[in-house]
Amino acid sequence: MNRRRTPRSASAEDLLSTLQHLTARARQEVGVHQARVELAQALQRKMLPATLPTFPGLKTAARYAPARDGLDIGGDWYDGFLLPDGALGLAVGDVQGHDVEAAAFMGQIRIAMRAVASTVADPGEVMGRTNDLILSMDSTLFATCSFFRLDPRTREFESARAGHVACVWATAGGRSGVTADAGGLPLGIESRQHYPVTRRTLADDGAFVLLTDGVIEGPSLPIGDGLDRVRRLLSSHVGDSAEELADRLLEAAVFTGHEDDAAVLVLRHEAALATGPA
C-alpha cells in the first residue's frame, strides 16, 4: 500500500536561506535598474545644452522635467544655438519612449539638426534633411519637432513643424494666442517630406514659448485646454524675465496630471532692435 508522505515543515535554516537568496536577487535587480537610471540621467544631462545664446533685447531660458515613471527620463529636448550667419536657431522636440534608447535617439536628432542648420538656411529644408538623415540610421523610433530661425537684427522669425504641438505667444500690449502653423509628418516616418515654413516678425515686447505635450496634456486635460491655460498664464506674466517665465510654465505642467516628461523653451523679446550677441 502506498502511503502519502507528510510534507516536511520548513526549518528556520531553510527559511533563512530562501530569504537570503531572494534578498540577493532583489539587490541585484535593483542594482541593474539603478545603473540604467544613472546612465539615462547622464545621457540626458550631456545631451541638453548647459547654456542658451542671448542677444540684446532677446533672452532665452529653458527647463526640463523627467517623466514620473520608467527610468525618470524621456525623449523630450530643447536646443538653442548660433548659426554661421549670426542667426539664432531654436528647437524643441519629443521622441517616443522613456528609456535609454529614447534619450540616445534624442541626442542623434539634436546633433543632426544642428549640423544641417549650419549649412541650410530655410527651416523647412532643415527639417526635411534632418528627417532623411534620421531615416538613414534605421531606427524604429520617431519624433515630433519644431525648428525656429530668428534673425536678431530684423526680428524675422521663421519656423517649420514636424507633427509637434503648437507654440504660445503673448505681447505686453495684451494680445496673445496659439500658433496655427502648417506642418508635416513627425521625423523618422517617411522620407522626402515637405515641411511648410511660417514667417512672422517679433516687433513688440512679449514672449514666445516652445513646449512639449507634457506641459499641456493630461488624463483629464485635452491639448487645446492645456494650450489655452498656458496662453492665459503667459499673458498674465508676460512682463517677467525669460527665467521666471520658464519656471512658471514648468510648475504649471505639474497640474496636468500627465506622467510624461516636459520641456519648455522661452524666448523673451523686447521691442528695441538687437544688433549683436550679448
N, C-alpha and C positions, 0 to 999 in steps of 0.2 A: 504494500500500500504506500502511495506517495503522500508524504506529509509536507504541507506548506511550511516553508522556513519563516520564522518570525523575523521581520526586519530588525537589523541591529541598530540600536539607538546611536546617534552620532555622539561621539565623545567630545569633551571640551577641546581636546587637541585637534580633532577633525574640524570642528567649527572654527577654531583659531586659524588653522591652515587655510581653510576656504576663504576666510575673511582677509587674510594677508594676501592671498592670490588676487582676490577681487580689488583690493586696495592698490596693489602694484599695477594692475591692469588699468584701473581708473587714472592713476597718476601718469601712466604712460600716455593715455589718450588725451588727458588734459595738457600734457607737455607738448604733444604734437599740435593740438589746437592752438595753444599759446604761441608756438613758433610760427604758425601760419598767420595768426593775428599780428604778431610783431613784424613779419615780413610784409604783410599787406599795408600796415601803417607806415613802414619805412618807404615803401613804394609811393604811397600817397604823398608823403612829405617831400620826397625828392622830385615828384612829377608836377607839383603845383608850384608856381613861381613864388619866390620869397618876397619879391617886391614888384610893384607895377609902376610903369612910367607915368610922369605927370608933366604938364605944361602950365605956364602962367594962365590962369583962368580955366584950366581943365584939370580936375583932380579925380583920381580913381581909387577905389577901395574894393576889396573882395573878402568874402567869408565862405567857409565850407563847414558843414556839419555831417558826420558819418551816419550811415544807416543805424537803426536801433536793433537790427537783427543781423544774422550771418556773422561776418568777420569784422563788423564795425567799419566797413569800408565799402565804397561803391565806385561806379564809373563816372560820376559827375566831375566836371572840371571847369576851370576858368583859366583864361590866359590874357596877358596884355604885353605887347612888345613893340619896339620901334622898328619901322620899316626903312629900307635903304634911302628912300626919298624924303625921310623926315616925318612921314605919316605915322599914326598910331593904329596898331592892329589890336582888336579885342575879339575874344571868342568865349563861348560858353557851350557846354555840351553834356550829354548824358549817354553813357554806354549801358546796355542791358546787363544786369547781373550785379552781384555784390560779393566779389571774391578776388583772389589774386589775378586771375585771368582778365577780369574786367578792368582792374587797375592797370595791368600791363598794356592792354589794348588802348585804354585811355591815353597812356603815355605815347604810344605809337601814333595815334591820331594827332595829338598835340605837336609832336615833333614834325610830322608830315605836313601839317598845316602851316607851321612856321616856315618850313623850307620852301613850300610852294608860294606862300605870300611874299617871300623875299625876291621872287622872280616874276610874279604876275600881279598886276595892279587891280584888275577887275575882281570884286568879291565873288561873283558868280563863277568865274573861271577858277578862282582859288578853291571854291567848294567842289567844283567838278573834277579838278585834277586831284584833289585830296581823296575824293571818293574812289577814283580809279586806282590810285596808289594803294589805298586800303584794301581794295578788292584783290590786288595782286599778292597780298600777304596770305590769302587763302584762310582767313579766319571765319569762324561760324558766327561771330558776333556782329552787331550793327550798332550805330549810334545816331542820335539826333544832335544837331549842332546849329549854331548861328555864328556867322563871322561878320565883323564890322571893320570898316576902314575909315578913319577920321583924319582929315587934313586940319591941323591945328591953326593954320593961317586963315583959311576961308571958312572953317567950321562945316565944310561939306561932309556929311555922314552917310556912307554907302554900306549896304548890308545885303547878305544872302542867307537864306534859311533852308536847312535840310531836316524837315519834319519836326522841328523843335517848337517849344511853346513860345507864345508871343512875348514881347517886351512891354514895359510900362514906362510912362513918362509923365512929367509934371513940370510946370513953369511957375516962377514966383508970381506971375500975373494972375494965377488962379485957374489956368487951363490944365487939363490932364487927360490921359487916355491910354488905351491899349493898342499897340500896333496891329495892323491887319495886313501885314506884308505877305505877298505871294511867296510860295516856297516849293521845294522839290522833295523827293524821297529821302529818307534817312541815309547816312553814309554806310556803305557796305552791303547794299542790297542789289542794285543793278548798275552796270557800267554805262558810261556816256550819257549821264544825266544832265539836264539843263536846270540851272538854278537862277531864277529871275533876280535882278538887282533892284533894290529900293533906294532912292536918294532923298535925303532931307537935309536941312540946314539948321544947326543949333545956334540960332541967333539970339535967343533970350536967356535970361538967368533961369536955371532949372536943373533937373536931374533926369537921367535916362538909366533904366535898370534892366540888366540882363539876368535871367534866373533859370532855374531848373524846376521841374514839376514838384519836387519835394517841398518847395516853398509855398505852393498854391493849391495842391490837390491832396485830399484825404478821403477816408472811408465815407464820410458824410458831407464832404465839401467838393462840389464839382469844380473843374478847372476855371470855368467862367466866373463863378462866385469868388474863387480864390484870387483871380487876377483883379477883379473889382475891389476886393479887400486890400490888396497891395496898392492899387491905384489911390484909394482913399487915404491910406497910411502915408504914402509918398507925398500926396498933395498937402496933407496936414503938416508935414515936417520937411518940406522942400527946401527950407532955409538952413537946415542942418548941414554939417560937413559931410563929405563922402564917407568918412569913417563912421560917423554917427548914424547915417542912413543905413549903411551895411549892417551895423549891429542891430538896429531896429527891425530890419527886414528878416534877418536870420532868426531873431527872437520870435517873430510872428509865425515862422514856419512850425514852431512847436505846437501851436494851437490848431493845426490842420488835422492832427491825429495820424498823419502819414508816418510810416516807418521807413520810408525811403531816405537816401541821403539828399542833401540840399546844398546848392551853390548859388551865391549872389555876387554880381559884379555891378558896382555903381559907378556911373560917370557923372560927376557934378560939374556943370558948365556955367560960367559966368558970362554976362553979356559982353564984357570987354574982349577985344581980339587978342589972341595969343600970338607971339612972334617966335618962340623957340623953346627948347627944353628947359625945364626948371633945374 
